[in-house]
Structures are given as structure tokens and as C-alpha cells.
Amino acid sequence: MNCEIIAIGSEMLTPHRQDTNSLYLTSRLNALGVPVAFKTILGDKRQHLVDAARIALSRADIVVFSGGLGPTEDDLTREAVAEALGRTIERNADVLAGLHARFATRRMTMPENNARQADVIAGAEILPNAKGTAPGQWIDTVHEGLRKLVLLLPGPPGEIKPMFDEQCVPRLKAALPERYIARRTLRLAMIPESQADARTAPIYKQYNDVETTILAHFGEIQFHLHTEQTSLSMAQERVDELAGRIEEELEEFLYSSQGESLEEIVLLLLDMRGLTLAVAESCTGGMLSQRLTSVSGSSRSFLGGAVVYSNQLKTAFADVPPEMIEQHGAVSRQVAQALAEGIRKRTGATLGVGITGVAGPTGGTPEKPVGLVYLALSDGRQTEVKEVRTSGDRERIRYYASQQALDMLRRKLQV
Amino acid sequence: MNCEIIAIGSEMLTPHRQDTNSLYLTSRLNALGVPVAFKTILGDKRQHLVDAARIALSRADIVVFSGGLGPTEDDLTREAVAEALGRTIERNADVLAGLHARFATRRMTMPENNARQADVIAGAEILPNAKGTAPGQWIDTVHEGLRKLVLLLPGPPGEIKPMFDEQCVPRLKAALPERYIARRTLRLAMIPESQADARTAPIYKQYNDVETTILAHFGEIQFHLHTEQTSLSMAQERVDELAGRIEEELEEFLYSSQGESLEEIVLLLLDMRGLTLAVAESCTGGMLSQRLTSVSGSSRSFLGGAVVYSNQLKTAFADVPPEMIEQHGAVSRQVAQALAEGIRKRTGATLGVGITGVAGPTGGTPEKPVGLVYLALSDGRQTEVKEVRTSGDRERIRYYASQQALDMLRRKLQV
């Protein structure tokens, strides 16, 4: 049992836009035990669409179309799928009445074109659209001797997501054989992917029945574990057992055993301990604050801080002595430490973080190259200072620095 | 003349990863006048690959494969494409010697498997890989009576990009008929897409020879203009003429006529006028600072500021009177104004910005709902305060607020 997702829309064939619905659909389909084997993206040419539908029907059991259900002449998914399936199309009176009513409540006359959205492939079930005018269609059929599920869904993310969750998931559950799936996500900071893989491969290779995927992002590694067993308790037991062994092997790097983000974990630990945090950021320019405040409820522990981009503000907001900057430079251990201690005192927070570095691409010197960052964490009694050197572009260096700061906090709080 | 891009790799069929190479390849192909008509994403099953290659050869003139050229048994692109083309594969002695030499310089013995990377499809030109071990392959052939260009390229972005630019672009230019293409990007802030389209459609519809694409993002609209003509000067003239008319129609919303970002424009205007800026952010929590400092060289005009997430820091860093917060609430016109004026004075900047709002999803009230944001901009003589109401999730509301602040700055500075 596998699936092909076909995304329809010329804008997704430009350099500026990407199909993102398929990520959401994939997560939902995977949760039902259905792997996605193919994704196809194409524009609004009728023959291309008909051919792509035929190809998908020949190689996949479930074919999900997103897009091309609008009212314009470019919206051809209905006609193309009907042709590929060898079926007729009928204008559905109930859907048409619903469309008229929808326009009437807005005191508008429905444009003639919109009637096309009431066209339904013979034998299809109509999937109501709670968020827009285009209904979806569900076709459960036998095509060339094999059972096929064919789904026509609207393109806008705000429409396809609720329609898939509310209309398609229950129908898929009923149509598919019962499956028992369990999954776990482990997240680790500041360990290279090669090391994470080398240390855990001897473990996860013993679990042939659990699929282990390792994903790397700047300063972060994720283990995605997934299994399907003959019972739910068995499935949960297998992923939990493997997760436990990976956690044991990489304990010092592990920050989340249920998929939470590093920001969330740091804020949770602060909250649990009743501590508050303030930060003084130079090279990260607000990125650390922005990441922390992206979590709803962060105001319980995060007071705020200062973006001390200029030297003058390092003094004005975090009391860094101008002589210190003069003597050691703005990018130095001393300044990082003074920033952490200064912002802590000025804000009355329990913990203070200071960050200063060279984000590049210009401004590097032989002694202080692009990618050099100093981070400091002060609790009022002692201040830990860390020097890191990383590479990459400005965005990557800044993100890595903010990740390092969060990991310093996590390690201090998790002890 | 059209193109299909086939991205190969199981990880791109998970909910966590997406094919991004195709965006880069599309921009390069479009610049050569080649539209991308299909994108296919599939895993490492040999039969799936052979079938996909056959389908692509039947519907596209140029077929670009990315990925599946590594040394492992899962790397099957070479074999699959050879089968689809009905050609043999030969182990190339020069490539093999190069692989051995590469390992030798690192004092390593080459694993047996890596020899597979020297397998070349009969008749293919070898494309050297400056950044990795897997060479690319270029096949210019006649398949079922039609000329086809088939490109096998490595998957890692760091390898495929230089290989495409250095090896493929010159070969494509030589292989394709000469074309004269011009393009322009216009960027506008704070105008709804429907309005931007309604006002410009009567204009751009007069230019049948220029392709106009409108893209919308939170608080931003982009016009992408693209044309192909019989001479370069003619092409440039046509896009410039249409760009000029769109600019005239939407002048007050236009901030960039050559594609620069809003952050870049604001920093450019500040720099040109020798002005400095500081910001006090509450609900955006550092996002505005982070966006400004993402631009290299921003330190010339951007001093920094404060993330005044707690009420106490609004007073400590921007001198907002506690009574004012008590009386009007932290989310109020008065506090936004006080933040802008306070941060300006405290930092000595020419301009000060203050932002306070309800980012949600919790914390809204009937009088102050989620999505309500106050923004203020002070120049020391006067302070402009703006109330905006937007919707969406926390991230969207915060981004929209930072976009509004940048647009207020742009409008003040562009006068």
C-alpha cells in the first residue's frame, strides 16, 4: 500500500514557491501507516494532468491531488482525473445550491464560472469544504483490476488541512487494514551527525523492525523512530526500548525525548525551577530573544534583554566598561562575560546570557575570524564562558550561536 | 523546449525534508529560457527510477536528475538511467584513478564500494565534481526520434550548485537556441494581494509578451516580470516599461524596484541620510532586530535596542512610567509611544521604534484581542503611532508587526 501526491499549480514550478501541502499530507499518511512513494508537481496543462493521473494510477494505491479545484479555466483537476479514470462529470445540484447560498449570504451574485466547482466525477463522494468554495472528492474504485483510492483536494493550506483531517482521515482509517504504529522523536544538540550515527548504528541496526531516520540541522540532530507491529503495546514497547538505548548512549547531548524544541525545553526548565532569564546579544542581533519569545508563555521566565549591536549600547545596557572593549575588543571572552553579568544585574534576572562574535561575511581578522563566537552564562555566583568556532554564512553562524547559548542554558538547568 | 527535474532520495518523501535543489535549478534554467514543466520526487527503488526516467524522457526535452550518485547500493541513478536509455555502463579508468588519488591524499584506502562512482553511461560526458567524489554525467542524445538532454547531478546542494553553474550552464547555452531574456522584481509592502492585482491587471494584461507573476507573503507583495524578445535591448525595454507603469500605479506601496528586501532598503535609506536607529520590542521579542542585523553591514546605522518583554524592562530600558502601564496596559498607544521615545533617548539614536501587542495564542481580551499591535516611530520632534489588527498564528502576527515597523521606517525615510 503506497501513495502518490500530485500537487497542481504553475507557481510551484517557479524558483519562488514550493509545494508544502505534501509535507503535511505525508505526516498524516505516515501516521496511518501509508508511505509516500512519489510526489509529482505540475502546472495546469490538461494533457499533462491526464497523463500524470494515469501514471499515478498505474504505480500507486492511493493518489492524492492537491489544487486545481478553483473556478477558473486553469482549474482542470476534475476533468483530467475523470478522463484518466474513464468517467463522466456531472454538475451536482446540491453543491451548486450551496455555492449560490454562500455568495448570497455575502450579498454577491455568483459569477458563472464558479458553477464549475459543482462538477463532480461520477461515483465520487463529495467532501465538504469548511473553509472555501471548492469541495473535495473521494473516489474508492477498482482500476485495471486493482483497488485505488483517489482524493481530489483544494490547494490552499487553510482548506486542505482541515478537509484532510476531518473528511479523509476517517475514510482512510475505514478503508485501510488496521495497523499498530508507534513513533518517537529524540532531539540532541551540539553533536556532529557522523558521531551520532557511528555511536548509535550498532544499536539501531539490532532493531530491524524499527525504522530509524537521522536528520541534521545546524547544531541539532534528530532521531525519528517508527515501527509497525501486531499490537499497539508491542509497537510502543519497541520504539521505547530503542529510544531508551539511544538516550543512554548519547545522554549528555540529549535534550528532548518527546520532540520538544530546545527553546521549549529551556523555558520549561526555567519555569519548573522558578528562575528568570535575560540576554544581551551582539552578533546574534535578537535571534536568541526571538527564538525564546516564539514560544507562547515564554514571558513567565524570559524577561527580555538588550540587542547591544553597537559598543556604546554594550556599556549603556549591560555596563561593559569602555576600557574593556578598547583593550580586548568587542569580540572577546571578557566582553561576553561582562555582557552576561551586566544584563543579569540590570534586569534582576536569575540568569544572564551574553553573546558576542563575528557573524561575517566581512569583519573577520586572522586572530578573530568569521565564525568566532564567545558565549557567557552567569548565575550571579559564577560565569561560564565558552569560545566556539563555526563556519558557514551569516545566517548559519548566527543560528549556531543562538543554539549554543540555548544548549549552555539546558546543560546548566538539567543538572 | 521544457524540463523535468527528478529528485531522488527517500528522505524527501518524509514529512521532514523537502527537495530544495529544484528551486535553484529552476532559477538557472528559467534564466536560460527553459521552463520547468514537471518535478518528480522519488526514493531509491530501482524499478521506480527506471519508470520515472522513461516517463520523463517521453514528456520533457531536458531531464535533470539530482541525487543517487553516491557509493552505496541505494545509489541507483546511473543504472536506472542507462536502462531507460537502453545503454550500457562502463567503469571509467580516469574517474577511478581520480577517486583513488582523492582518498590517497587523505591517507585513506578507498572502500571497494566507491568504485561504483566511476561507472559512466556509454556516450556520456563526465562532469567533474569540485566539491565531492561523485562526478556528474551529461548526455546529449536522440531518443525515439527527438533530441534529449539528460543530466545526472549529485544531490548535496554544495555539490550540485557549482557543478550546474560551471559545467552545465555553458553546455546548455551552447545546446539551446540563442534567447534574449530580461526580468525585473518589484516589491511592495502592506497592500492586499487582491488590490494589487485589481489595480495592475488592466496594465499588465496589455503586455502579452511579458509574463507577470504576483506572489504574496505576510505584509508583502512581489511582482516578477519576465520576457523573451528578439534582442536583449528590446527585452529590457519591455520589462522596464511595464515595471515603470506598475510602479506609477502603486507608488506609495513600492519599496524596491530591483528586488532588495525591506530590511535592506531601510538600512540603505538610513545610511544614505547618516541616521541611526534603535528599537524597543515587546511582542516581536527581538524579531525586528534580528531581521535588521541579518543584513551584513547593518551596524553602520542600527545601534541595537531592547527586548522589553517584561513590564519591568519597559521601564528599566526605555523609561516607560510604571503608572502608564498600570493605567493603559502594556499593549496601548501610550506605551508604544513611550517605548519609541524612551529607547531613542537612552541610546542616542536619531530614530526610535517601539512595538507592543498581543501575539497570542493566549492573552487576548475583548478590548485587546490577539493580533492587536501598536507601533510607534519617534524622531525626537514627533512620534507617529499606528494601531494595526491582524490575524493568524503567533509567528505570523509577529512577522507582520515587524514588517509594519519596517514599512513605517521606509515611508518616513523615503519622503
Interface residues (C-beta under 8 A of the other chain):
Chain A: E11 M12 L13 T14 P15 H16 R17 Q18 T20 L23 Y24 T26 S27 N30 P35 V36 A37 F38 K39 T40 I41 L42 G43 K45 H48 D51 A52 I55 R59 T213 L215 Q222 H224 A278 V279 E281 S282 T284 G285 G286 M287 L288 S289 Q290 L292 T293 S294 S296 G297 S298 S299 F302 L303 G304 G305 A306 V307 V308 Y309 S310 Q312 L313 A316 F317 R346 T347 G348 A359 G360 P361 T362 R394 E395 R398
Chain B: E11 M12 L13 T14 P15 H16 R17 Q18 T20 L23 Y24 T26 S27 N30 P35 V36 A37 F38 K39 T40 I41 L42 G43 K45 H48 D51 A52 I55 R59 T213 L215 Q222 H224 A278 V279 E281 T284 G285 G286 M287 L288 S289 Q290 L292 T293 S294 S296 G297 S298 S299 F302 L303 G304 G305 A306 V307 V308 Y309 S310 Q312 L313 A316 F317 R346 T347 G348 A359 G360 P361 T362 R394 E395 R398
